[in-house]
Amino acid sequence: MQQSILGRLPLVLALPPPYTIHQLYKHVEDGFPDINEFIYAVDVLYVLGKLDVDLESGIVRHAA
């Protein structure tokens, strides 16, 4: 399970918000084989309503 996207989602949610996408990636990059997998995980969390992204500032927050 750890090798699937679903298994990696908790890594993304572990960093306390707020943060930028770049800060988030630097914090979790060792847990992902490449940046594409990281972006996919962020996309999944966004679609599931677990992350909010302010497109103007680039700040990510956990959804309420």
N, C-alpha and C positions, 0 to 999 in steps of 0.2 A: 504494500500500500504506500510506503514511503516514496517509492519511485514514480507513483502516479501524481497527477496534478492534485487530486483530492487529498492525497497524503501530505502535500506540501502547503496547502492552504493555511494551516495553523502557523507556519513560519511567517507568513505575510502578516497575520493578525497579531503576532506576538509583540511587535514594536508599539509602544504607547504613542498615540497620535498627539498632536499633528506632526506631519513630516511631509517632505517632498517625495516624489517618485524616486528621484536619485538617491536620497538618504535611505529610503526603504530598500532599494536594490543593494546599496553598499552594505546594509545590515544583514541581508539574507542571501547574498550572492553565492556563498559557499554551499547553500542548500539546493541550488539549482544548477543543472548541467550547462545551461546557457541562458542568455537574456530572453530568448524567445519563450522558453518555458516560464520564466518569471512574468513576462507580459501576459501570457495566457492565464496564469494564476490570478493576476490582478483583474483581468477581464472577467473571469469567472466570479470573483468576489463582488465585482461591480454589478454584474447581471443579477446575482443573488441578493443584491441590496445590502451587502455587508460593508462596502466601502463607498464613501462619497468623495468625489474629486472636484475641487474648485478649479475649473479650467483656466481662469484668469490668473490665479496666483500659483497654481500647481500644487496646492496643499491637499493632502489626503487626510481624511478623517474616517473613523469607524462610524457606520450608520447607526442611528439610534434605534 
